[in-house]
Amino acid sequence: MAGVKDIHDLHVWSICSGNIALSAHVITADQKITIGNEIMAEMKARLKKFGIEHTTIQFECEACGQG
């Protein structure tokens, strides 16, 4: 997806029947916070199509040396 360089520490699990959770670290290019908000909204919309509505997503910028 545009704006995402890599994803790591991805975990998906079932809390209970029909309730799926996801956590992940997402590496992005060094960019404005408003672009990060747009990426987050797009990620959540895509995950919702798979029934994943409980998410914890942490952004890390490429310039931070993470990943």
KEKOLDREN-405716 format. One record per residue: residue number from 1; residue in three letters; x, y, z of N, C-alpha, C in turn. Coordinates in Angstrom, 3 decimals, always signed. Each point is the difference from the previous one (the first is absolute). Layout:
REM residues N
{num: NUM residuo: Ala neast: X nnorth: Y nup: Z caeast: X canorth: Y caup: Z ceast: X cnorth: Y cup: Z}
...
***
This chain:
REM residues 67
{num: 1 residuo: Met neast: +0.842 nnorth: -1.173 nup: +0.000 caeast: -0.842 canorth: +1.173 caup: +0.000 ceast: +0.893 cnorth: +1.243 cup: +0.000}
{num: 2 residuo: Ala neast: -0.422 nnorth: +1.017 nup: -0.679 caeast: +0.791 canorth: +1.227 caup: -0.123 ceast: +0.326 cnorth: +0.571 cup: +1.381}
{num: 3 residuo: Gly neast: +1.247 nnorth: +0.393 nup: +0.183 caeast: +0.434 canorth: +0.600 caup: +1.252 ceast: +0.565 cnorth: -0.986 cup: +1.005}
{num: 4 residuo: Val neast: -0.218 nnorth: -1.299 nup: -0.221 caeast: +0.497 canorth: -1.025 caup: +0.918 ceast: +1.232 cnorth: -0.660 cup: -0.608}
{num: 5 residuo: Lys neast: +1.105 nnorth: +0.045 nup: +0.743 caeast: +1.255 canorth: -0.598 caup: -0.460 ceast: +0.120 cnorth: -1.459 cup: +0.443}
{num: 6 residuo: Asp neast: -0.458 nnorth: -0.298 nup: +1.224 caeast: +0.137 canorth: -1.341 caup: +0.552 ceast: -0.909 cnorth: -0.139 cup: +1.217}
{num: 7 residuo: Ile neast: -0.245 nnorth: -1.243 nup: +0.396 caeast: -0.772 canorth: -0.303 caup: +1.203 ceast: +0.763 cnorth: -1.090 cup: +0.745}
{num: 8 residuo: His neast: +0.088 nnorth: +0.137 nup: +1.330 caeast: +0.620 canorth: -1.057 caup: +0.803 ceast: -0.744 cnorth: -0.123 cup: +1.319}
{num: 9 residuo: Asp neast: +0.345 nnorth: -1.015 nup: +0.755 caeast: -0.689 canorth: -0.304 caup: +1.267 ceast: -1.515 cnorth: -0.058 cup: -0.198}
{num: 10 residuo: Leu neast: -0.410 nnorth: -0.658 nup: -1.071 caeast: -1.425 canorth: -0.157 caup: -0.321 ceast: -0.564 cnorth: -1.175 cup: +0.790}
{num: 11 residuo: His neast: -1.069 nnorth: +0.262 nup: +0.738 caeast: -0.676 canorth: -1.037 caup: +0.777 ceast: -1.503 cnorth: +0.111 cup: -0.247}
{num: 12 residuo: Val neast: -0.628 nnorth: -1.131 nup: -0.276 caeast: -1.450 canorth: -0.056 caup: -0.194 ceast: -0.515 cnorth: -1.142 cup: +0.864}
{num: 13 residuo: Trp neast: -1.052 nnorth: +0.263 nup: +0.781 caeast: -0.545 canorth: -1.049 caup: +0.852 ceast: -1.495 cnorth: +0.208 cup: +0.207}
{num: 14 residuo: Ser neast: -0.640 nnorth: -1.049 nup: +0.440 caeast: -1.436 canorth: +0.036 caup: +0.268 ceast: -0.208 cnorth: +0.256 cup: +1.486}
{num: 15 residuo: Ile neast: -0.739 nnorth: +1.047 nup: +0.317 caeast: -0.315 canorth: +0.309 caup: +1.397 ceast: -1.105 cnorth: -0.944 cup: +0.465}
{num: 16 residuo: Cys neast: -0.991 nnorth: -0.153 nup: -0.846 caeast: -1.092 canorth: -0.945 caup: +0.201 ceast: -0.644 cnorth: -0.211 cup: -1.371}
{num: 17 residuo: Ser neast: -0.970 nnorth: -0.835 nup: -0.078 caeast: -0.627 canorth: -0.306 caup: -1.286 ceast: -0.454 cnorth: +1.275 cup: -0.714}
{num: 18 residuo: Gly neast: +0.541 nnorth: +0.217 nup: -1.209 caeast: -0.395 canorth: +1.157 caup: -0.801 ceast: +0.656 cnorth: +1.310 cup: +0.383}
{num: 19 residuo: Asn neast: +0.942 nnorth: -0.026 nup: +0.948 caeast: +0.660 canorth: +1.227 caup: +0.444 ceast: +1.513 cnorth: -0.177 cup: -0.175}
{num: 20 residuo: Ile neast: +0.545 nnorth: +0.547 nup: -1.096 caeast: +1.398 canorth: -0.176 caup: -0.351 ceast: +0.775 cnorth: +1.280 cup: +0.305}
{num: 21 residuo: Ala neast: +1.191 nnorth: -0.167 nup: +0.567 caeast: +0.863 canorth: +1.140 caup: +0.330 ceast: +1.277 cnorth: -0.070 cup: -0.827}
{num: 22 residuo: Leu neast: +0.615 nnorth: +1.155 nup: -0.217 caeast: +1.242 canorth: +0.091 caup: -0.756 ceast: +0.878 cnorth: +1.060 cup: +0.628}
{num: 23 residuo: Ser neast: +1.296 nnorth: -0.296 nup: +0.088 caeast: +0.980 canorth: +1.020 caup: +0.382 ceast: +1.163 cnorth: -0.095 cup: -0.974}
{num: 24 residuo: Ala neast: +0.613 nnorth: +1.145 nup: -0.296 caeast: +1.103 canorth: +0.024 caup: -0.961 ceast: +0.790 cnorth: +1.293 cup: +0.132}
{num: 25 residuo: His neast: +1.262 nnorth: -0.078 nup: -0.421 caeast: +0.845 canorth: +1.179 caup: -0.149 ceast: +0.106 cnorth: +0.257 cup: -1.502}
{num: 26 residuo: Val neast: -0.290 nnorth: +1.216 nup: -0.422 caeast: -0.015 canorth: +0.366 caup: -1.420 ceast: +1.080 cnorth: +1.046 cup: -0.250}
{num: 27 residuo: Ile neast: +0.901 nnorth: -0.302 nup: -0.917 caeast: +1.065 canorth: +0.941 caup: -0.347 ceast: -0.450 cnorth: +0.832 cup: -1.202}
{num: 28 residuo: Thr neast: +0.083 nnorth: +1.324 nup: +0.161 caeast: -0.379 canorth: +0.928 caup: -1.065 ceast: +1.211 cnorth: +0.867 cup: -0.347}
{num: 29 residuo: Ala neast: -0.101 nnorth: +0.691 nup: -1.114 caeast: +1.012 canorth: +1.003 caup: -0.343 ceast: -0.141 cnorth: +1.161 cup: +0.978}
{num: 30 residuo: Asp neast: +1.029 nnorth: +0.819 nup: +0.122 caeast: -0.059 canorth: +1.199 caup: +0.827 ceast: -0.961 cnorth: +0.962 cup: -0.683}
{num: 31 residuo: Gln neast: -1.156 nnorth: +0.264 nup: +0.633 caeast: -1.054 canorth: +0.794 caup: -0.636 ceast: -0.821 cnorth: +0.743 cup: +1.044}
{num: 32 residuo: Lys neast: -0.905 nnorth: +0.843 nup: -0.445 caeast: -0.864 canorth: +0.770 caup: +0.893 ceast: -0.946 cnorth: -0.927 cup: +0.762}
{num: 33 residuo: Ile neast: -0.343 nnorth: +0.406 nup: +1.205 caeast: -0.929 canorth: -0.765 caup: +0.832 ceast: -1.349 cnorth: -0.162 cup: -0.692}
{num: 34 residuo: Thr neast: -0.456 nnorth: +1.003 nup: -0.729 caeast: -1.297 canorth: -0.098 caup: -0.674 ceast: -0.018 cnorth: -1.134 cup: -1.020}
{num: 35 residuo: Ile neast: +1.117 nnorth: -0.267 nup: -0.639 caeast: +0.065 canorth: -1.118 caup: -0.944 ceast: -0.102 cnorth: -1.309 cup: +0.780}
{num: 36 residuo: Gly neast: +0.617 nnorth: -0.057 nup: +1.175 caeast: -0.116 canorth: -1.177 caup: +0.861 ceast: -1.440 cnorth: -0.280 cup: +0.380}
{num: 37 residuo: Asn neast: -0.760 nnorth: +1.055 nup: +0.264 caeast: -1.425 canorth: -0.165 caup: +0.323 ceast: -0.759 cnorth: -0.599 cup: -1.173}
{num: 38 residuo: Glu neast: +0.340 nnorth: +0.412 nup: -1.204 caeast: -0.646 canorth: -0.551 caup: -1.198 ceast: +0.363 cnorth: -1.475 cup: -0.182}
{num: 39 residuo: Ile neast: +1.255 nnorth: -0.345 nup: +0.242 caeast: +0.442 canorth: -1.390 caup: -0.106 ceast: -0.733 cnorth: -0.851 cup: +1.036}
{num: 40 residuo: Met neast: -0.103 nnorth: +0.497 nup: +1.227 caeast: -0.691 canorth: -0.739 caup: +1.058 ceast: -1.457 cnorth: -0.248 cup: -0.377}
{num: 41 residuo: Ala neast: -0.681 nnorth: +1.010 nup: -0.504 caeast: -1.405 canorth: -0.151 caup: -0.392 ceast: -0.142 cnorth: -1.053 cup: -1.100}
{num: 42 residuo: Glu neast: +0.892 nnorth: +0.009 nup: -0.967 caeast: -0.037 canorth: -0.978 caup: -1.091 ceast: +0.283 cnorth: -1.407 cup: +0.524}
{num: 43 residuo: Met neast: +0.969 nnorth: -0.135 nup: +0.887 caeast: +0.315 canorth: -1.311 caup: +0.569 ceast: -1.192 cnorth: -0.556 cup: +0.768}
{num: 44 residuo: Lys neast: -0.626 nnorth: +0.836 nup: +0.826 caeast: -1.148 canorth: -0.456 caup: +0.781 ceast: -1.177 cnorth: -0.375 cup: -0.903}
{num: 45 residuo: Ala neast: -0.207 nnorth: +0.733 nup: -1.082 caeast: -1.079 canorth: -0.325 caup: -0.941 ceast: +0.268 cnorth: -1.348 cup: -0.672}
{num: 46 residuo: Arg neast: +1.244 nnorth: -0.247 nup: -0.378 caeast: +0.347 canorth: -1.282 caup: -0.633 ceast: -0.139 cnorth: -1.154 cup: +0.976}
{num: 47 residuo: Leu neast: +0.437 nnorth: +0.192 nup: +1.244 caeast: -0.102 canorth: -1.058 caup: +1.007 ceast: -1.450 cnorth: -0.310 cup: +0.350}
{num: 48 residuo: Lys neast: -0.831 nnorth: +1.027 nup: +0.006 caeast: -1.416 canorth: -0.186 caup: +0.316 ceast: -0.666 cnorth: -0.948 cup: -1.002}
{num: 49 residuo: Lys neast: +0.457 nnorth: -0.005 nup: -1.246 caeast: -0.541 canorth: -0.911 caup: -1.014 ceast: +0.232 cnorth: -1.461 cup: +0.384}
{num: 50 residuo: Phe neast: +1.014 nnorth: -0.250 nup: +0.848 caeast: +0.312 canorth: -1.348 caup: +0.469 ceast: -0.577 cnorth: -0.260 cup: +1.390}
{num: 51 residuo: Gly neast: -0.820 nnorth: +0.915 nup: +0.487 caeast: -0.614 canorth: -0.171 caup: +1.316 ceast: +0.915 cnorth: +0.369 cup: +1.156}
{num: 52 residuo: Ile neast: +1.084 nnorth: +0.712 nup: -0.285 caeast: +0.945 canorth: +0.407 caup: +1.050 ceast: -0.252 cnorth: +1.471 cup: +0.338}
{num: 53 residuo: Glu neast: -0.613 nnorth: +0.216 nup: +1.162 caeast: -0.320 canorth: +1.372 caup: +0.407 ceast: +0.756 cnorth: +0.442 cup: +1.248}
{num: 54 residuo: His neast: +0.572 nnorth: -0.939 nup: +0.739 caeast: +0.773 canorth: +0.345 caup: +1.199 ceast: +1.478 cnorth: -0.031 cup: -0.377}
{num: 55 residuo: Thr neast: +0.620 nnorth: +1.182 nup: -0.160 caeast: +1.381 canorth: +0.068 caup: -0.457 ceast: +0.855 cnorth: +0.890 cup: +0.895}
{num: 56 residuo: Thr neast: +1.265 nnorth: -0.355 nup: +0.077 caeast: +1.019 canorth: +0.852 caup: +0.600 ceast: +1.117 cnorth: +0.085 cup: -1.034}
{num: 57 residuo: Ile neast: +0.133 nnorth: +1.151 nup: -0.626 caeast: +0.980 canorth: +0.192 caup: -1.066 ceast: +0.942 cnorth: +1.124 cup: +0.409}
{num: 58 residuo: Gln neast: +1.274 nnorth: -0.314 nup: +0.004 caeast: +1.024 canorth: +0.984 caup: +0.380 ceast: +0.814 cnorth: +0.366 cup: -1.227}
{num: 59 residuo: Phe neast: +0.067 nnorth: +1.285 nup: -0.310 caeast: +0.810 canorth: +0.469 caup: -1.123 ceast: +1.437 cnorth: +0.260 cup: +0.449}
{num: 60 residuo: Glu neast: +0.919 nnorth: -0.336 nup: -0.877 caeast: +1.416 canorth: +0.319 caup: +0.177 ceast: +0.462 cnorth: +0.585 cup: -1.320}
{num: 61 residuo: Cys neast: +0.740 nnorth: +1.089 nup: +0.040 caeast: +0.465 canorth: +0.586 caup: -1.259 ceast: +1.297 cnorth: -0.647 cup: -0.430}
{num: 62 residuo: Glu neast: +0.178 nnorth: -0.077 nup: -1.296 caeast: +1.185 canorth: -0.602 caup: -0.588 ceast: +1.272 cnorth: +0.684 cup: +0.489}
{num: 63 residuo: Ala neast: -0.058 nnorth: +1.311 nup: +0.203 caeast: +1.162 canorth: +0.773 caup: +0.421 ceast: +0.405 cnorth: -0.286 cup: +1.450}
{num: 64 residuo: Cys neast: -0.893 nnorth: -0.658 nup: +0.764 caeast: +0.285 canorth: -0.285 caup: +1.405 ceast: +0.930 cnorth: -1.198 cup: +0.167}
{num: 65 residuo: Gly neast: +0.255 nnorth: -0.734 nup: -1.083 caeast: +0.902 canorth: -1.135 caup: +0.074 ceast: -0.627 cnorth: -1.249 cup: +0.570}
{num: 66 residuo: Gln neast: -1.319 nnorth: -0.060 nup: +0.062 caeast: -0.700 canorth: -1.177 caup: +0.501 ceast: -0.120 cnorth: -1.046 cup: -1.086}
{num: 67 residuo: Gly neast: -0.301 nnorth: -1.239 nup: +0.396 caeast: -0.332 canorth: -1.045 caup: -0.968 ceast: +1.060 cnorth: -0.917 cup: -0.346}
***
